[in-house]
Amino acid sequence: MNALKVSFHGQAAWPVIQVAGQLDPETRDQLRHQLDQLIATRNPARVIVDFSQLRLCDASGLSALVAANREARRRHGELRLVCPEGKVRRLLRLTQLARMIPVFDSVPQAIANGESGLYPTALREGTQ
């Protein structure tokens, strides 16, 4: 069994879900459930997902992010990711998910990018 630890803490208008361990077919529903619950209670649905402690992520994990991002946008919000350089961030770039969901180096950076929920396209990964 692969271990995934998901925890939550509030940060002003941007609550943070911290994810540690492995995000794969065995664990993706755990993250999806937490994201669904949080997004459903917020309008606008603004959420930061912190992958700083994530060791592994595969396509099934990415699909959970795509679904959560779609639902957050439907609720007039957005998903933001925190992911330092490494394997997971490379995966986000290779799959072009970093063009769809803003990626930051730290939680303070993600919060400081504005409370409006708008993220300048020029700052998205790969468009600079």
SULMORA-V83370 format. One record per pair of residues at least 12 apart in sequence whose ideal C-beta (glycine too) atoms are under 6 Angstrom apart, sorted by the first residue. I is the first residue (numbers start at 0). J is the second residue. Records with the same first field share a line. If there is no record, write none. Layout:
BEGIN
I->J ; J
END
This chain:
BEGIN
1->21 ; 23 ; 25 ; 26
2->20
3->20 ; 26 ; 29
4->19 ; 20
5->18 ; 29 ; 30 ; 33
10->110
12->45 ; 114
13->45 ; 47 ; 110
14->46
15->47 ; 49 ; 106
16->33 ; 48
17->49
18->50 ; 53
19->52
21->54 ; 55
22->56 ; 60
23->57
24->59
27->59 ; 60 ; 63
30->63
31->63
34->67
38->70 ; 71
42->74
43->75 ; 76 ; 116
44->71 ; 74 ; 76
45->76 ; 116
46->78
47->79 ; 109
48->80
49->81 ; 106
50->82 ; 87
51->81 ; 83
53->87
56->87
61->96
68->100
76->116
77->116
78->100
79->101 ; 109
80->100 ; 102
81->103 ; 106 ; 109
82->102
83->104
92->124
97->124
98->123 ; 125
101->118
102->124
END
